[in-house]
Amino acid sequence: MSGSTNDLLQLAQWVVSKGGFCSENLSFSIDDKSGSTAHASSLINASESNPLPILSCPLSLVIDFEKAATYIWGTSSACPIKSDPVIAVRIYLCLQRLEGENAEYFPYIKTLPSLFGTPIFFTANELDLLRGTNLYGDVEQRRAKWITEHSEILPHIPDTFDKSRLTSELYLWACTVLTSRSFPSKIVFNTAAEEEDSSYPVLIPLVDSLNHYPRTPVVWNVDPSSFALAAATTIEEGREIFNNYGPKGNEELLMGYGFCLPDNEFDLVSLKLRLPNLTPDQIAILQTSPDTENSGIFYLTLAHPLPDSLVRLFCVNVANEAELEHMKSNTETDSLRCKLDALMNLSIAISRKLSGHRLPELRDESSSTERNIYLYISGQVRILSACAAAIYRQILDSIAPRSSASFSFENEKLRQIIKAELPSCGLHLETLAADARFSQFFNAVKSVHSDFLTSEMDELYLSVFIAHLAILSYSSDKASPYREWIESMRTRYDDKEEPDADAADQLEYMDDILQNLAEVCPEVFAGDAWSQTLLAWAMKVVGSEAVYFHYEERSEPMLVVITGK
């Protein structure tokens, strides 16, 4: 810490001498744990209807682009990086620190931390604890961006300054000062009506000395001469006086400010997806849903762990041709298959994300950095787990709406219920093989392939079974289970279409299997009805109408051709 409590008191006196304000009810201190803090030296009897001024800083002391650029280049118009004004502010801060006691802002500079608790300043071991989280990659991206900025701006700084002392380490320090203490210029200068892109971070000495606590009632007031902060609630004597940085999750707090909050109600997970190469039809469908995120970033919270827009994107991505046609004129799909396929693919993505998070062990001797990392990762795990549970809940609601209404289970229990319920929605080899109606078919299959239930064979034998159902449906004198569904598949997929060249190898292999099956059970597997055209059609049905369901107890996924409830 490059400051003391006395330095903070001197800063307050300096700001007041320049036209600022500091309430007599404040007492300041600096410590290694909380940094600069302010406490109520006596009761502050404020309310939302009667806010009481706490601190103010004259706008003439605000460190902004105009001040920084004028100091460095003589005029702001001479600045070569006007498109990113915060860079000038960072360089100005570096120069002020290098000037020491001769700096105009020396009373302010000496209260600033020399090190921060943000990941940019983590040791290699501390940074490794973040492996698998969003922050792990973001830290290096931010560091690289700032170092590139530094190298690009350095040649444009006049030679009147000793640029050899403007190191990248010093620039990283200035960058972190801005992320941890700044205010948006649009609020400070009352330009909120301007374009959002025109706002940039500025520094307000003394006012930025208060720590953050969510939902703290405060009022920011700006007039032509000053920026002021007022308390809008009663603060008991001895209590810390907080500012309110807004609704920020622990990821943002740790990255920008260097701390995390326990049980942070504003915590969130930024789920960053690599968007697939969508077809024009898929893009058009997504654009009809105004809440669908097109950037590939989705924000998950405990209150809303599974955004509809996230499910919608996965639905569009896995939809078959018939489902896409339906979506073109409907904001939702009525296809159970599409919904299940989307949810199960999403479940895999969330599980992978969740498995990458390693929760560090907390010990009595754990550092504040380790404790912040623990708070951050535990919050991410909590939200991702809630998302996984919400996915399984939606799956269960889709396949067993009546029974699921009374269930409230953890993920593992939900998986067991879904495992039992899912085959009732469609065709699944393990369930079909235990059905007495199909004993003749599967007894023959078992004699040819005892391991037909493995994932390597399930797509093939489901195709053979669906071809068998189609043959049954052609014959009116035989009982034909799933006749209505088979007819709908024959309407959707042409069962008279000649197979294409891509299916040749698979069809040749199926022909060999059928010959073996016909020798074992000719009454089922012999006859002209077993054509390559029929098998190619059945393969197309499986390829378009099936869903792979993954669950923990089985290393191989369970393939189900969805027929509906």
Residue pairs with C-beta under 8 A, 6 or more apart in sequence:
1 30
1 31
1 32
1 35
1 113
1 114
2 110
2 111
2 112
2 113
2 114
3 30
3 36
3 110
3 111
3 112
3 113
4 30
5 28
5 29
5 30
7 30
7 107
7 110
7 111
8 28
8 29
8 30
8 36
8 111
8 209
9 28
10 107
11 107
11 108
11 111
11 205
11 206
11 209
12 22
12 26
12 28
12 206
14 107
14 108
14 205
15 22
15 57
15 58
15 61
15 205
15 206
16 22
18 58
18 60
18 61
19 58
19 60
19 225
19 226
20 55
20 56
20 57
20 58
20 61
20 206
20 226
21 53
21 55
21 56
21 226
21 228
22 55
22 206
23 44
23 52
23 53
23 54
23 55
24 41
25 40
25 41
25 42
25 43
25 44
25 54
26 38
26 39
26 40
26 41
26 54
26 55
26 241
27 38
27 39
27 40
27 41
28 36
28 37
28 38
28 209
29 36
29 37
29 38
29 39
30 36
30 37
30 111
31 37
33 368
34 211
35 113
35 211
36 111
36 209
36 210
36 211
37 209
37 210
37 211
37 240
38 54
38 209
38 210
38 240
38 241
39 238
39 239
39 240
39 241
40 235
40 236
40 237
40 238
40 239
40 240
40 241
41 237
42 237
43 234
43 235
43 236
43 237
44 52
44 54
44 231
44 234
44 235
44 241
45 52
45 234
46 52
46 230
46 231
46 232
46 233
46 234
46 235
47 232
47 233
47 234
48 217
48 232
48 233
51 218
51 219
51 230
51 231
51 232
52 230
52 231
53 221
53 228
53 229
53 230
54 229
54 230
54 231
54 241
55 206
55 207
55 209
55 210
55 228
55 229
56 207
56 221
56 226
56 227
56 228
56 229
57 204
57 205
57 206
57 207
57 226
57 227
57 228
58 225
58 226
59 188
59 189
59 224
59 225
59 226
59 227
60 225
61 204
61 205
62 188
62 202
62 203
62 204
62 227
63 89
63 92
63 93
63 105
63 202
63 203
63 204
63 205
64 85
64 89
64 185
64 188
64 189
64 202
65 76
65 79
65 82
65 85
65 86
65 88
65 89
65 185
65 200
65 202
66 76
67 92
68 88
68 89
68 91
68 92
68 93
69 75
69 76
69 78
69 79
69 82
69 85
69 88
70 76
71 92
71 95
72 79
72 88
72 91
72 92
72 95
72 157
72 158
72 161
73 79
73 80
73 158
76 82
79 85
79 88
80 153
80 156
81 87
81 88
81 153
81 156
84 200
85 200
86 178
86 200
86 201
87 149
87 153
89 178
89 200
89 201
89 202
89 203
90 171
90 174
90 175
90 178
91 153
91 157
91 166
91 171
91 174
93 109
93 174
93 177
93 178
93 203
94 166
94 170
94 171
94 173
94 174
95 103
95 161
95 166
96 103
96 104
96 105
96 106
96 109
97 103
97 109
97 112
97 170
97 173
97 174
98 162
98 165
98 166
98 170
99 106
100 106
103 109
105 205
107 205
108 203
108 205
108 206
111 209
112 177
112 181
114 173
115 121
116 173
116 176
116 180
116 258
117 254
117 257
117 258
117 259
117 368
117 369
117 372
118 176
118 179
118 180
118 254
118 255
118 256
118 257
118 258
119 126
119 127
119 130
119 135
119 139
119 254
119 255
120 139
120 142
120 143
120 172
120 175
120 176
121 176
121 258
122 130
122 139
122 369
126 369
126 370
126 373
127 136
127 139
129 358
129 360
129 370
129 373
129 377
130 136
130 139
130 373
130 376
130 377
131 356
131 358
132 356
132 357
132 358
133 356
133 357
133 376
133 377
133 380
134 251
134 269
134 270
134 272
134 380
135 251
135 254
135 255
135 376
138 255
139 255
142 255
143 172
146 168
146 171
146 172
146 175
147 168
147 171
147 172
149 171
150 166
150 168
150 171
151 168
154 163
154 166
157 163
157 166
176 258
177 203
178 201
178 203
179 201
179 255
179 256
179 257
180 256
180 257
180 258
181 203
181 208
182 201
182 202
182 203
182 208
183 201
183 202
183 203
183 204
183 207
183 208
183 227
184 199
184 200
184 201
184 202
185 191
185 198
185 199
185 200
185 201
185 202
186 192
186 194
186 196
186 198
186 199
187 199
187 220
187 222
188 202
188 204
188 222
188 227
189 222
190 222
191 198
191 199
204 227
207 227
207 228
207 229
210 229
210 241
210 242
210 243
211 240
211 242
211 243
212 242
212 243
212 244
212 245
212 248
212 253
212 257
213 240
213 242
213 243
213 244
214 244
214 247
214 248
214 261
214 264
214 265
214 266
215 244
216 233
216 242
216 243
216 244
217 231
217 232
217 233
217 244
218 229
218 230
218 231
218 232
218 242
218 243
218 244
219 229
219 230
219 231
219 232
220 227
220 228
220 229
221 227
221 228
221 229
221 230
222 228
229 243
231 241
235 241
245 257
247 266
248 266
249 264
249 266
249 267
249 268
249 379
250 260
250 261
250 264
250 267
250 375
250 376
250 379
251 267
251 268
251 269
251 270
251 376
251 380
253 259
253 260
253 261
253 264
254 260
254 372
254 373
254 376
258 372
259 372
260 372
260 375
260 376
260 379
261 375
262 375
264 375
264 379
266 301
267 301
267 302
267 379
267 380
267 382
267 383
268 299
268 300
268 301
268 383
269 299
269 300
269 301
269 380
269 383
269 384
269 387
270 297
270 298
270 299
271 297
271 298
271 299
271 300
271 310
271 353
272 296
272 297
273 296
273 297
273 298
273 313
273 349
274 296
275 294
275 296
275 313
276 317
278 286
278 316
278 317
281 324
281 328
282 316
282 317
282 319
282 324
284 328
285 316
285 324
285 327
285 328
286 292
286 294
286 312
286 313
286 316
287 294
288 331
289 309
289 312
289 331
291 307
291 308
291 309
291 312
292 309
292 312
292 313
293 307
293 309
293 310
293 313
298 307
298 309
298 310
299 307
300 306
300 307
300 310
300 383
300 384
300 386
300 387
301 383
302 382
302 383
302 386
305 383
305 386
305 387
305 389
305 390
306 387
306 390
306 391
306 394
310 346
311 339
311 342
311 343
311 346
311 394
314 342
314 343
314 345
314 346
315 323
315 327
315 333
315 338
315 339
315 342
316 324
316 327
317 342
317 345
318 338
318 341
318 342
318 345
319 327
319 333
319 335
319 338
320 337
320 338
320 544
320 545
321 544
322 335
322 492
322 544
323 333
323 335
323 337
323 338
326 333
326 334
326 335
327 333
333 339
336 398
336 399
336 425
336 562
336 564
336 565
337 426
337 545
337 546
337 547
337 562
339 394
339 398
340 395
340 398
340 399
340 422
340 425
340 547
340 549
340 562
341 547
343 391
343 394
343 395
343 398
344 395
344 547
344 548
344 549
344 550
346 391
347 388
347 391
347 392
347 395
347 550
348 550
350 384
350 387
350 388
350 391
351 388
353 384
354 381
354 384
354 385
354 388
357 377
357 380
357 381
357 384
358 377
359 374
359 377
359 378
359 381
360 366
360 370
360 373
360 374
360 377
362 370
362 371
362 374
366 374
385 411
388 411
389 410
389 411
389 414
392 411
392 414
392 415
392 418
393 404
393 414
395 414
395 418
395 422
396 403
396 404
396 407
396 414
396 417
396 418
396 421
397 404
399 418
399 421
399 422
399 424
399 425
399 565
400 417
400 421
403 417
403 421
404 417
407 413
407 414
407 417
409 417
412 552
415 551
415 552
415 553
418 549
418 551
419 549
419 551
419 553
419 558
422 428
422 549
422 558
422 560
423 430
423 431
423 560
424 565
425 560
425 562
425 563
425 564
425 565
426 547
426 560
426 561
426 562
426 563
426 564
427 462
427 465
427 466
427 482
427 560
427 561
427 563
428 558
428 559
428 560
428 561
429 452
429 453
429 458
429 461
429 462
429 465
429 559
430 453
430 558
432 438
432 442
432 465
433 442
433 445
433 446
433 453
437 479
437 481
438 465
440 521
440 523
440 524
441 465
441 468
441 521
441 524
443 521
444 517
444 520
444 521
444 524
444 525
445 452
445 461
445 464
445 517
446 452
447 520
448 513
448 516
448 517
448 520
449 457
449 461
449 513
451 457
452 458
452 461
454 556
455 556
455 557
455 559
458 559
459 539
459 542
459 543
459 546
459 559
460 506
460 509
460 510
460 513
462 542
462 546
462 559
462 561
463 510
463 535
463 538
463 539
463 541
463 542
464 510
464 513
464 514
464 517
464 535
464 538
466 486
466 489
466 538
466 541
466 542
466 561
467 530
467 534
467 535
467 537
467 538
468 524
469 480
469 481
469 482
469 486
470 486
470 490
470 495
470 534
470 537
470 538
471 527
471 529
471 530
471 534
472 478
472 479
472 480
472 481
472 483
473 480
473 482
473 483
473 486
473 487
474 529
480 486
482 563
485 563
485 564
489 541
489 545
490 537
493 537
493 540
493 541
493 544
494 537
495 533
495 534
495 537
496 533
497 533
497 536
497 537
498 533
498 536
499 507
499 532
499 533
499 535
499 536
500 536
503 536
503 539
506 539
507 532
507 535
507 536
507 539
510 535
511 532
514 525
514 530
517 524
517 525
518 525
518 526
518 530
541 561
542 561
545 561
545 562
546 559
546 560
546 561
546 562
547 559
547 560
547 561
547 562
548 557
548 558
548 559
548 560
549 557
549 558
549 559
549 560
550 557
550 558
551 558
